[in-house]
Amino acid sequence: MKQTLEQDAEVLEARIRAYQGSYYNGEAEISDAAFDELWDTLKRIKPDSPVLHQIGPDALDGFPKARHLIPMGSQEKAANPEAFRDWAGKIAPDTFVVQYKLDGASLELQYEQGALVRAITRGNGLMGDEITRNARRMAGVLPRLDMPFTGGIRGEVVMTRAVWRQGYADKANCRNAANGLMRRKDGQGCEDLRLICYDAAAMGDDGYFQDELEKVRWLKDRGFQVTETATFTDAEEVIAYREAVSSKRDALPIDIDGLVVKDRKTDMADLRRDRPERQIAFKFDPEVAYSILRSVEWSESGATYTPIAVIDPVRLAGTTVQRANLNNPDMIRSLGLTLGSAGAVVKRGEIIPKIQGLAPSGTLPEAGEKTEISLPTLCGSCGTPLEDGGSRLYCPNPGCPKRLLHRLHKWVAVLDIRELGEKLLRQFFEAQRIRQLSDLYTLTQEEVAEFERMGELSAAKVIRHIRTPRILSLAAFVAGFDIEGVGETIMEKVVAAGFNTLEALRSAQAEDLAAVYGLGDITARAICTGLAETAADMDAVLAAGVISIALPPPDTGQPLRGFSFCFTGELQRMKRSEAREKVKALGGTVKSAIGKDLSYLVTPDRESGSGKNQKARSLGIPIIDEEAFLSLLNQGRRSLGEA
């Protein structure tokens, strides 16, 4: 018999209480993601639970954990003007508020009646380390406001370039130095850091701020230092401003790596999303360096072989680079790279070096004879011929030992079983004791104690951590089985599209999954193949009774779930932005371009010869007018499917 929601809530409350002490004390028996999954599931089915409103205990070692007032989600990113124009056309704000994107570490200051009570690092976006004592030593952190404000202030902890040159030049850059100092247990050096603010939210009052410029003025009036802010009414003006700021960034006193562009109107519901839609990080073009490609090494991860370029040393974004990512065979072919080529090297996100193309002719002296880059042909682990899929070179053998061991490592990482280290896991694998994930749950303490450097106490600890009950989201559970090219983010999209149980996933056809926005045929086939290959192991893991999959959220009657809309032209009964929000509120998705997986194109003139209308007709996508669209909003999913 299925448990009732009340029974589910009781189980969740008991598990959270059991884990909370170790979680807050930095010795968590489960991962942050697993703890947050428990927390969020309880919040969904029993929002008034007292467990959700208690403050965690003080840490015995390290910084205590604390929750953010508003989630610090990831920002959407635009790496070029085309991507920014696409976002701007979709959001269509009356005014763009544009701020410098500071290159430091995010911090939330929490105030109660005007007094600073907590300073919390970003952490996992929902919960971070409380570093209040360290924050009080930083410039720009106000211990008390001039008014009884209760809420959060957001900012970025930065180190100026002058301070870095004077005392911390041994660190790679200002960001690394700032991150290290702000987390020092003794707080030494925090006086060399500065907080620059950009956001604020009042606790329990979503209407306290209704305008992003109003927030900036309010922060300045309180005495906070705020990030540089400008406003524009046209997307092209923002693009021009980005170029102007990028050209002078090296002369600024602090590091910035782009702009943050927001709708001027404050939308608290949007800010609470994991990835807010009404703001975007408009990144600068990455710094480019030029170097000669000398050789290619092949990095093996699971079944995939990834090419890594070995280049002449070159300085890039403050570090010396000798190796750069080449992604896959298709990239090598499309760029026309050969050994001896002069390549253009950038850092993705200013972190990971990558060759993005050939250097302009004459940039570097000729390197002599150029030779073709050869691809490995056999798997180094099982000898199976590798398959060149273009976007990846991989071993297709599902029983490849290297592939199986990688899956075990991935599962242990997802569950954060810290006591089961890489060396011990390899011993189990090489002894043929563990070959699939479900084998972990048949291990006994006596068996573990027999392995090298293990005793009874250590073995007991390993078994206790393996057998600690965990509730995983469906996305995390599937991602833990290490299906090639399929991570948790992709699975979250699949689950959000309505495939929110293991049974629904297994019964889905590749064409069903390919229709999910952002997937495509290759990924859809990989999911179907991977689910089939791991079905028995998944069932065995669940049957062991240690791991369970979180219940799907209750059906809230969203008639547009699984359907997507694109709008063109002006609507008469509502603004396009309002129409987009109505679609999202009913579970649908909004797209800015026509693609084969689009459900409907909404236009004031179905007979128009516009480019979008023509493309929709060529793909067989239904074209509807505003009246038909409004009618769909009021119908259930079954009626929508018949429209």
C-alpha positions in Angstrom: 0.0 0.0 0.0 1.3 3.4 -0.9 2.1 5.8 1.9 0.0 8.9 2.4 1.6 12.3 2.1 1.4 12.6 5.9 3.3 9.4 6.4 5.9 10.5 3.8 6.3 13.8 5.7 6.9 11.9 8.9 9.6 9.7 7.3 11.3 12.8 5.8 11.2 14.7 9.1 12.8 11.8 10.9 15.6 11.5 8.3 16.3 15.2 8.2 16.6 15.3 12.0 18.9 12.3 11.9 21.2 13.8 9.4 21.1 17.4 10.5 23.7 17.2 13.3 26.4 15.6 11.1 25.4 17.8 8.1 25.8 21.1 10.0 29.0 19.9 11.7 30.8 19.3 8.3 30.8 15.5 8.6 27.7 14.8 6.5 26.6 11.2 6.1 24.9 12.3 2.8 25.8 14.9 0.2 24.6 18.5 0.1 22.4 17.6 -2.9 20.9 14.6 -1.1 20.2 16.7 2.0 18.6 19.5 0.0 16.5 16.9 -1.9 15.1 15.7 1.5 14.5 19.3 2.6 12.8 20.4 -0.6 10.6 17.3 -0.8 9.4 18.0 2.8 8.9 21.7 2.0 6.7 20.7 -1.0 4.4 18.2 0.8 4.4 19.8 4.3 5.5 23.5 4.1 4.5 24.1 7.7 6.7 21.4 9.2 8.6 22.6 12.2 11.8 20.9 10.9 11.9 23.5 8.1 11.9 26.4 10.5 14.4 25.4 13.1 18.0 26.7 13.0 20.7 24.2 12.6 23.2 23.5 15.5 26.6 25.2 15.8 29.4 23.4 14.0 31.9 21.5 16.1 34.5 21.9 13.4 34.6 24.3 10.5 31.9 26.8 9.5 28.2 26.2 10.4 25.7 25.8 7.5 22.9 28.3 7.0 20.2 28.7 4.4 19.7 31.7 2.1 16.7 33.9 2.2 16.4 33.6 -1.5 18.2 30.9 -3.5 21.4 31.9 -5.1 20.7 30.2 -8.4 22.9 30.1 -11.5 22.5 32.9 -14.1 21.7 32.3 -17.7 24.7 33.2 -19.8 25.2 34.9 -23.2 28.7 34.5 -24.6 28.1 36.7 -27.7 25.8 39.4 -29.0 23.6 36.9 -30.9 22.8 35.0 -27.7 22.1 38.3 -25.9 19.8 39.5 -28.7 17.9 36.2 -28.4 17.4 36.7 -24.7 16.5 40.3 -25.1 13.9 39.5 -27.7 12.3 36.9 -25.5 12.2 39.0 -22.3 11.6 42.4 -24.1 11.9 44.7 -21.0 11.1 48.4 -21.3 14.5 49.2 -19.7 17.7 47.2 -19.3 19.5 47.7 -16.0 23.2 46.8 -16.7 25.7 46.2 -13.9 29.4 45.1 -13.9 29.7 41.4 -13.3 32.2 41.3 -10.5 34.7 38.4 -10.5 34.8 37.4 -6.9 32.8 35.3 -4.4 29.1 35.8 -3.7 28.0 36.6 -0.2 24.6 37.2 1.4 24.3 39.5 4.5 21.2 38.7 6.6 19.8 41.5 8.7 17.1 41.5 11.5 15.7 44.8 12.5 18.7 46.5 11.0 21.3 44.4 12.8 23.7 42.0 10.9 23.1 38.5 12.1 24.6 36.3 9.4 26.9 36.4 6.4 26.5 33.3 4.2 28.6 32.1 1.2 26.9 31.0 -1.9 27.5 27.3 -1.2 25.1 25.1 -3.2 22.8 28.0 -3.9 20.3 27.0 -1.2 22.7 26.8 1.8 26.2 28.0 2.4 28.9 28.5 5.1 28.2 31.1 7.7 31.3 33.3 7.9 29.8 36.2 9.8 32.9 36.8 12.0 35.1 37.0 8.9 32.7 39.2 7.0 32.6 41.8 9.8 36.3 42.4 9.1 35.7 43.2 5.4 35.4 46.7 4.0 31.8 47.4 2.9 30.1 45.1 5.4 27.8 47.2 7.7 27.2 45.8 11.2 24.0 47.9 11.5 21.8 49.8 9.2 20.1 53.2 9.7 16.7 51.6 9.6 14.9 48.4 11.0 15.3 46.4 7.8 14.8 42.6 7.9 16.0 40.8 4.9 19.1 40.0 2.7 21.7 42.0 1.0 23.6 40.4 -1.9 27.1 41.3 -2.9 30.5 40.1 -4.2 33.6 39.7 -2.1 36.5 41.1 -4.1 40.2 41.9 -3.7 41.5 45.0 -5.6 44.3 44.5 -8.0 46.5 46.9 -6.0 46.1 44.8 -2.8 46.8 41.6 -4.8 50.0 43.1 -6.2 51.2 44.3 -2.8 50.6 41.2 -0.8 49.1 38.2 -2.7 50.8 38.0 -6.0 51.7 34.4 -5.2 48.0 33.6 -5.9 46.9 33.1 -9.5 44.5 36.0 -9.4 42.4 38.3 -7.2 39.5 35.9 -7.2 41.6 33.0 -5.9 43.1 35.1 -3.2 39.8 36.4 -2.0 38.2 33.0 -1.9 41.0 31.7 0.2 41.0 34.5 2.7 37.3 34.7 3.3 37.3 31.0 4.4 40.2 31.2 6.8 39.2 29.9 10.2 41.2 32.7 12.0 39.9 35.4 9.7 43.4 36.8 9.1 43.5 38.8 5.9 39.8 39.5 5.6 40.5 43.1 6.2 42.0 43.1 2.7 38.7 42.2 1.2 35.8 44.4 0.1 32.1 43.7 -0.4 30.4 45.4 -3.3 26.6 45.0 -3.3 24.1 44.6 -6.1 20.8 43.2 -4.7 18.5 43.3 -1.8 15.3 41.5 -0.7 13.0 42.2 2.3 11.9 39.1 4.3 8.2 38.4 3.9 7.5 41.4 1.7 7.9 40.9 -2.1 6.6 44.4 -2.8 9.3 46.1 -0.7 11.4 46.7 -3.9 9.6 46.9 -7.3 12.4 48.4 -9.3 16.1 47.4 -9.7 17.3 51.0 -9.8 15.4 51.6 -6.6 17.4 48.8 -5.0 20.7 50.4 -6.0 19.7 53.8 -4.7 18.5 52.2 -1.4 21.8 50.3 -1.0 23.8 53.5 -1.6 21.6 55.4 0.9 22.3 52.8 3.5 26.0 53.2 3.0 26.9 50.1 0.9 29.3 50.3 -2.0 27.4 49.2 -5.1 28.5 47.9 -8.4 28.6 50.2 -11.5 25.1 50.5 -12.9 23.7 51.9 -16.2 20.4 51.8 -18.0 19.5 51.4 -21.7 16.3 51.0 -23.7 17.7 49.1 -26.7 19.6 45.8 -26.9 22.1 47.3 -29.4 23.0 50.0 -26.8 23.8 47.3 -24.3 26.0 45.4 -26.8 27.9 48.7 -27.6 28.3 49.3 -23.8 29.7 45.8 -23.4 32.4 46.6 -26.0 33.2 49.9 -24.4 33.6 48.4 -20.9 35.5 45.4 -22.2 38.1 47.7 -23.8 38.8 49.4 -20.5 38.5 46.4 -18.1 42.2 46.1 -17.6 42.4 49.6 -16.2 39.7 49.0 -13.6 40.7 48.6 -9.9 38.9 45.2 -9.6 38.4 42.2 -11.9 35.1 41.9 -13.8 34.3 39.2 -16.4 31.2 40.6 -18.0 27.9 42.4 -17.4 24.7 41.4 -15.6 21.7 42.6 -17.5 18.3 42.7 -15.8 14.7 43.8 -16.5 14.3 47.0 -14.5 11.0 45.7 -13.0 11.8 43.5 -9.9 10.2 40.0 -10.1 10.6 38.2 -6.9 9.1 35.0 -8.2 11.7 34.9 -11.0 14.5 35.6 -8.6 13.5 32.4 -6.6 13.9 30.2 -9.7 17.0 28.0 -9.8 17.9 29.9 -13.0 16.2 33.3 -13.1 14.9 34.2 -16.6 14.7 38.0 -16.4 18.4 38.5 -15.9 21.5 37.2 -17.8 25.2 37.3 -17.5 26.5 38.9 -20.7 30.1 37.6 -20.7 33.1 39.4 -22.3 34.8 37.8 -25.3 37.5 35.6 -23.8 41.2 36.6 -23.9 43.0 34.9 -26.9 46.5 33.7 -27.1 48.3 31.9 -30.0 50.4 28.8 -29.8 51.7 25.8 -31.8 50.0 22.5 -31.5 52.7 19.9 -30.9 50.8 16.7 -30.0 47.5 15.3 -29.0 46.8 13.1 -26.0 43.6 11.2 -25.4 42.0 11.5 -22.0 39.9 8.5 -21.0 36.8 9.0 -18.9 34.4 6.1 -18.7 33.8 5.1 -22.3 34.7 8.4 -23.8 38.1 9.4 -25.3 38.6 13.2 -25.3 41.5 14.9 -27.3 43.8 17.2 -25.3 46.1 19.5 -27.2 49.7 19.8 -26.0 50.9 23.3 -27.1 53.9 25.5 -26.6 53.6 27.3 -23.3 51.6 30.6 -23.5 50.3 33.1 -20.9 46.5 33.3 -20.8 44.2 35.0 -18.2 47.0 35.2 -15.7 48.3 31.6 -15.9 50.7 29.6 -18.1 48.9 27.2 -20.4 50.5 24.1 -22.0 47.4 21.9 -22.6 44.0 22.8 -24.1 40.8 21.0 -24.8 39.9 19.9 -28.3 36.5 18.5 -27.3 35.9 15.8 -29.9 36.9 14.4 -33.4 34.4 16.7 -35.1 36.0 19.8 -33.7 39.5 18.7 -34.9 38.1 18.1 -38.4 36.0 21.3 -38.5 38.9 23.5 -37.4 41.3 21.9 -39.9 43.8 21.3 -37.1 47.0 19.4 -37.7 50.2 18.9 -35.6 52.2 22.0 -36.2 49.2 24.2 -36.6 49.1 27.6 -35.0 46.0 27.7 -32.9 43.9 30.4 -31.1 43.6 29.4 -27.4 40.9 30.8 -25.1 39.7 29.9 -21.6 36.1 28.8 -21.3 34.7 30.7 -18.4 38.3 32.0 -18.0 39.1 28.6 -16.4 39.4 25.8 -18.9 41.8 26.3 -21.9 40.4 25.4 -25.3 41.6 25.8 -28.9 38.8 27.6 -30.7 40.3 27.9 -34.1 43.4 28.5 -36.2 45.5 31.6 -35.6 45.4 34.3 -38.2 47.9 33.8 -41.0 51.3 35.3 -40.1 50.6 35.5 -36.3 53.3 32.9 -35.4 56.4 31.7 -37.4 55.8 28.5 -39.4 56.4 25.4 -37.3 57.7 23.2 -40.1 55.9 20.2 -41.6 52.3 19.6 -40.5 51.0 16.1 -40.0 47.5 14.7 -39.5 46.1 14.0 -36.1 45.5 10.3 -35.6 42.6 9.0 -33.6 43.0 5.9 -31.3 41.2 2.9 -32.8 41.0 0.3 -30.0 39.8 0.6 -26.4 42.9 0.4 -24.1 40.9 -1.5 -21.5 38.9 -4.2 -23.4 40.3 -4.0 -27.0 37.0 -3.2 -28.5 37.1 -1.1 -31.7 36.3 2.5 -30.8 33.3 4.2 -32.5 33.8 7.7 -33.9 30.4 9.3 -33.4 31.8 12.7 -34.4 30.7 14.5 -31.2 32.5 11.8 -29.2 35.0 8.9 -29.6 33.9 6.0 -27.4 34.1 2.4 -26.5 30.7 0.8 -27.3 31.2 -2.3 -25.1 28.7 -2.0 -22.2 30.8 -4.6 -20.3 34.1 -2.7 -20.7 35.9 -2.8 -17.3 37.0 0.8 -17.5 33.4 1.9 -18.2 32.1 -0.2 -15.3 34.6 1.2 -12.8 33.9 4.7 -13.9 30.2 4.1 -13.2 31.0 3.0 -9.7 33.1 6.1 -9.1 30.2 8.2 -10.4 27.7 6.6 -8.2 29.9 7.0 -5.1 30.4 10.7 -6.0 26.7 11.3 -6.5 25.9 9.7 -3.1 29.0 11.3 -1.5 30.1 8.1 0.2 33.3 9.7 1.5 34.6 6.5 3.3 34.6 4.6 0.1 37.7 6.1 -1.5 39.0 5.5 -5.0 41.7 3.1 -3.9 39.4 0.9 -1.9 36.7 0.9 -4.6 39.4 -0.2 -7.1 40.4 -3.0 -4.8 36.8 -4.3 -4.7 36.6 -4.0 -8.4 39.8 -5.8 -9.2 39.0 -8.6 -6.8 35.8 -9.1 -8.8 33.7 -8.4 -5.7 32.0 -5.4 -7.2 31.2 -5.2 -10.9 27.9 -3.3 -10.8 26.3 -0.8 -8.4 24.0 -3.2 -6.7 27.0 -5.2 -5.6 27.8 -2.4 -3.1 24.7 -3.3 -1.1 25.7 -6.9 -0.7 29.1 -6.2 0.9 29.5 -7.3 4.5 31.7 -5.8 7.2 33.7 -9.0 7.4 34.6 -8.9 3.7 35.6 -5.2 3.8 37.8 -5.9 6.9 39.9 -8.4 4.9 41.1 -5.8 2.4 44.4 -4.0 2.7 44.7 -1.4 5.4 41.2 -2.1 6.7 40.3 -3.1 10.2 37.0 -3.8 12.0 36.3 -0.2 12.9 37.1 1.1 9.4 35.1 -1.6 7.8 32.2 -0.9 10.0 32.3 2.8 9.1 32.4 2.0 5.3 29.4 -0.3 5.6 27.5 2.2 7.7 28.0 4.9 5.1 27.1 2.6 2.2 23.9 1.5 3.9 22.8 5.0 5.1 19.3 5.4 3.6 19.1 8.1 0.9 16.3 9.6 -1.1 17.5 10.8 -4.6 15.7 12.8 -7.2 14.9 10.8 -10.3 17.4 13.0 -12.2 20.2 12.3 -9.7 19.4 8.6 -9.6 19.6 8.1 -13.4 22.7 10.4 -13.7 24.4 8.2 -11.0 24.4 5.3 -13.5 26.8 7.2 -15.7 24.9 7.0 -19.0 27.3 8.4 -21.6 26.6 12.1 -22.3 23.7 12.2 -19.9 24.1 14.2 -16.7 21.8 15.4 -14.0 21.0 18.7 -15.8 19.8 16.9 -18.9 17.7 14.5 -16.8 16.1 17.4 -14.9 14.9 18.6 -18.3 13.4 15.2 -19.1 11.7 14.9 -15.7 10.3 18.5 -16.0 8.8 17.5 -19.4 6.6 14.9 -17.6 8.8 11.8 -17.6 8.9 12.0 -13.8 8.9 8.3 -12.8 11.3 5.5 -13.6 8.4 3.6 -15.3 7.6 6.6 -17.5 11.2 6.9 -18.5 11.5 3.3 -19.4 8.3 3.3 -21.5 9.3 6.4 -23.4 10.5 6.0 -27.0 13.5 7.9 -28.3 11.3 10.1 -30.4 9.3 11.1 -27.3 12.5 12.1 -25.4 13.9 13.9 -28.5 10.9 16.2 -28.4 12.0 17.6 -25.0 13.4 21.0 -25.4 17.2 21.0 -25.4 17.7 17.3 -26.0 17.8 16.1 -29.6 18.0 12.6 -31.2 21.5 11.6 -30.1 20.9 12.3 -26.4 17.4 10.8 -26.5 18.8 7.5 -28.0 21.6 7.5 -25.4 19.0 7.8 -22.6 16.9 4.9 -24.0 20.0 2.7 -24.6 21.4 3.5 -21.2 18.2 2.8 -19.3 17.9 -0.6 -21.1 21.5 -1.5 -20.3 21.2 -0.6 -16.6 17.6 -1.7 -16.0 18.5 -4.9 -14.0 21.1 -3.0 -11.9 18.8 -0.2 -11.2 16.1 -2.6 -10.0 18.6 -4.4 -7.8 19.8 -1.2 -6.2 16.2 -0.2 -5.4 15.4 -3.7 -4.1 18.2 -3.4 -1.6 16.1 -0.9 0.3 18.8 1.6 0.9 18.2 4.0 -2.0 14.8 5.3 -2.9 13.6 7.8 -5.6 11.8 10.9 -4.4 8.1 11.0 -5.1 7.2 13.2 -8.1 5.5 16.5 -7.2 1.7 16.3 -7.0 -0.2 17.1 -10.2 -1.1 20.7 -10.1 -3.3 20.6 -13.1 -0.8 22.1 -15.6 -2.5 21.7 -19.0 0.4 22.9 -21.1 3.0 20.6 -19.6 5.1 19.2 -22.5 3.9 21.8 -25.0 6.0 24.7 -26.4 5.0 28.0 -27.9 6.7 30.7 -30.0 5.2 34.2 -30.4 5.6 36.5 -33.4 4.0 39.8 -34.0 2.0 41.9 -31.6 -0.9 40.5 -29.6 -4.1 42.6 -29.1 -5.5 41.2 -25.8 -2.2 41.1 -23.8 1.5 41.9 -24.1 3.8 39.1 -25.4 5.6 39.1 -22.0 2.2 38.4 -20.3 1.4 35.6 -22.7 4.8 34.0 -22.0 4.2 34.1 -18.3 0.7 32.5 -18.7 2.2 29.6 -20.7 4.9 29.0 -18.1 2.4 29.2 -15.2 0.5 26.4 -16.9 3.5 24.2 -17.3 4.4 25.0 -20.9 7.7 26.3 -22.4 8.3 29.4 -24.5 10.9 29.4 -27.4 12.3 32.3 -29.3 13.0 30.4 -32.5 11.2 27.9 -34.7 12.4 24.3 -34.4 11.0 20.9 -35.3 10.0 20.2 -31.6 7.9 23.4 -31.4 4.2 22.7 -30.6 2.6 26.0 -31.8 3.5 29.3 -33.5 1.2 32.1 -32.2 0.8 35.0 -34.7 -1.8 37.8 -35.3 -1.8 36.8 -39.0 -1.8 33.1 -39.9 -1.5 33.9 -43.6 1.5 36.2 -43.2 4.5 35.5 -45.3 6.9 36.2 -42.5 10.0 34.1 -42.1 8.7 32.4 -38.9 5.4 31.6 -40.6 7.2 30.1 -43.6 9.5 28.0 -41.5 6.6 26.8 -39.3 4.7 25.7 -42.4 7.7 23.9 -43.9 8.1 21.9 -40.6 4.3 21.2 -40.3 4.0 23.2 -37.0 0.5 24.4 -36.3 0.1 28.2 -36.7 -2.6 29.7 -34.5 -4.0 33.2 -33.9 -4.5 35.0 -30.6 -8.1 33.7 -30.1 -7.1 30.1 -30.6 -4.2 30.6 -28.2 -6.5 32.1 -25.5 -8.8 29.1 -26.0 -5.9 26.7 -25.4 -5.1 28.4 -22.1 -8.5 27.3 -20.8 -8.4 23.7 -21.9 -7.0 20.6 -20.3 -4.0 18.7 -21.8 -6.3 16.2 -23.6 -8.2 19.0 -25.4 -4.9 20.7 -26.2 -3.6 17.6 -27.8 -6.7 17.5 -30.1 -6.6 21.3 -30.9 
